[in-house]
Amino acid sequence: MSGPLPVAEALARILGSVAHPVEAERVGIAAASGRTLAAPVAALRTQPPFPASAMDGYAVRAADLATVPARLRRVGTSAAGHGYAGRVGTGEAVRIFTGAPVPEGADAILIQEDAEAEGDAVTARESVAPGRFVRAAGLDFREGETLLVPGDTLDARRLALAAAAGHAEVAVRRRPSVAILATGDELVAPGARARWDQIVASNALALAALARSAGAEPIDLGIAGDSLPALEDAIRRAREAGADLIVTLGGASVGDHDLVRSALAREGLELGFWRVALRPGKPLMHGRLGEMLVIGLPGNPVSAIVCGMLFVVPAIRALLGDPRAGADRSEPAILGRDLGANDGRADYMRARLDAAPDRLPVAHPEQRQDSSMLSVLGQAEALLVRPPHAPAARAGDPCRIIRLDRAIL
């Protein structure tokens, strides 16, 4: 097989291997938070369904206030949920509150600050133009108008929109199931007693969190030791569970104890690629086992998490039918310190940010970039992206970053 793939080509191949999104299902609007739409959402009603007042005051005929002060007679009240059913005639006014229907015959709102009321008499001190402080029917949306499209994630604002449009249920993609397998004799579960030559398995927890944030349902396959039977058993369990994607952690390189690729091959892996030109995370594997997508991540913690953000999250979004699954999530920034020339791998450097409202953020790459150092990643706020063969750069030069708190968007 040829050399390591560029990051963009590796991502394109992974997304291209998603033959189709997962199936759709209908769920109640109250249970749809975080789900991904499978069908357009069109308005079932017009909003507002009637001309509505934008202010507290009086519904009036603008022509009656051409000359002020003008004396009007109050003939009723219109409140939200309790509209005035009559018609406003010449010289008449209706007390009205924000959101209430504007009565027939009225064409403007005289705000209460510009009026004096005494009994049923209302004196207008200011003129108003027709349409003043009136929200037209359909100002927000009209029945039949498409408001949301497939691939949209139902966050708080979109849920509110779908509900306001009259939907009690929506069609969403089911949550893709992502089986996560940690590998290696050196690993123990969090909280377990570790020998002197072992470490705590943290990568699976991180990948499960990423998967949930992206809209998937993780399946914990546990820790498989460095033996083909243990690995093959875990892979079979993923297939029996109907996983849409299996993510393996560690064991995908070429060392004597890196058996994951062999175990997958024995199970029928159709290998796509296994090396990517990036740092951290060169030994990254991709393929398919029948209908199940396979992504093998490096074992080093930072490599696993960074590659999870760059490749696993977009794969999940593609399974959910998100047309923006492969979108560039980087943004412009200013380099905070000098950097030497880069080699042939794209570099995703952990960085802190200085931000201010009136300028681009300044990215300060951490001095220590070892792919085993979770403490550095935990304190970082962004990944500073350096293309392959980037020339030396100086503080103040433009650069691009991926904010870690926005890595799922």
C-alpha positions, 0 to 999 in steps of 0.5 A: 500500500502507498504512503500515508494519506493526506488528512482531507483524503482520509476523511473523504474516504471514510465519509465515502464509505458510509453507503447510506444514513441509518434508518429514520424513526418518529419521536415525540418533540419532547424527546427529540433534543439532540436528534438529527432530522430525517425529513423536512419540517414544514409549518403546520400553521401560520405564526402569528396566526393573526396581526398581533400587538408588539407593545402594551397600549391601545389598538387604534385607527391611525387616521383618528390620530392625524391631529393630536391631542385626539380623544378616543372612546375605549370600547374593550380589551384585547389580551393574549388568549382573550382577544376582542371580537368586535370591530374598532370604529371611527374614534374608538380604541381597544386596550391591548397587551403585547402578543394580543390580537389586533382587533379588526378595524385597527391598524396601529398601536398607540403605546401606553406611554403616549396616552392618558386614560380616564374611565372609558376616555383615552387621550392620544398625545402622539400620532402613529403611522399605519402598521406601527407596533403591529406584527403582521400575520405570518411575520414569523412563518406561514403554513406550508413553509419549510423551516428545517431540513434533513441533517439539522440537529434539534437543539433548543432553538430548532426544537422551539421552532418545530413545536411552534410550527405545530409538530408534536412528533418529528422524523429523526435518524435513529442513534447510530450504535458505535462499538468501542474496543480498548486493546492492550494487556497494559490497560485496566478499567478506571478504578481497578488496581493497576500493576506497576507496568499497567495504565488506566484505560481512558481512551474509551471513555473519551470516545464514548463521550465524543460519540454521544455528543455527535448523536450516537449510542456507544457500546462498551466492548471493554478491554481486549488483551493482546491475543487474537482470540480476545480480539476476535471475540470482541469484534464478533460481539460488536457485529452481533450487537448490530453496531454501525461502527466499531472504533478500536483503540490501540494495536493498529500499528506494525509492532509484534503486539499490534494484533488488531489489524490481524484480528479484523482481517481474520473476521473479513475486514475490507481494508481501506487505509491504515496510515494518515499523514498527521500528527498526532495519529499517523497509525489510523486504520479504516475499512469495513466488516460487511455493513459495519464501518471500522475505524482503528485509532492509535493507542496514545490518548491525545492521538485517539481523542484528536483523531476521534474529533477529526474522523469518528465524529464526521463518520457519525454525522454522515451516518446521521445524514448530515450534509455538513459532516465533512465541513471544515471546522477551523477558523482564523486566528493569530499565532502567539509564538514563533514556530519552525517549519513543518514536515510532511504531516499535518500538525494539530498542536494543542494551544491556549487562546487569548481572546477579545471581542474586537480581534481574532483569538491569539493561539499559543501552542503548548511547548509540550506536544507529546501525544501521551500527555492528557494534561496538556490536552486537558488544559488546551482550548484549541488545536492549532492546524499546520499544513504539511510542509508549512514554512517557519512562522512568526508570532503575529502571523495568521493561522487556523484553529479548531476550538475544542469546545466546538469540535462537534459542531 
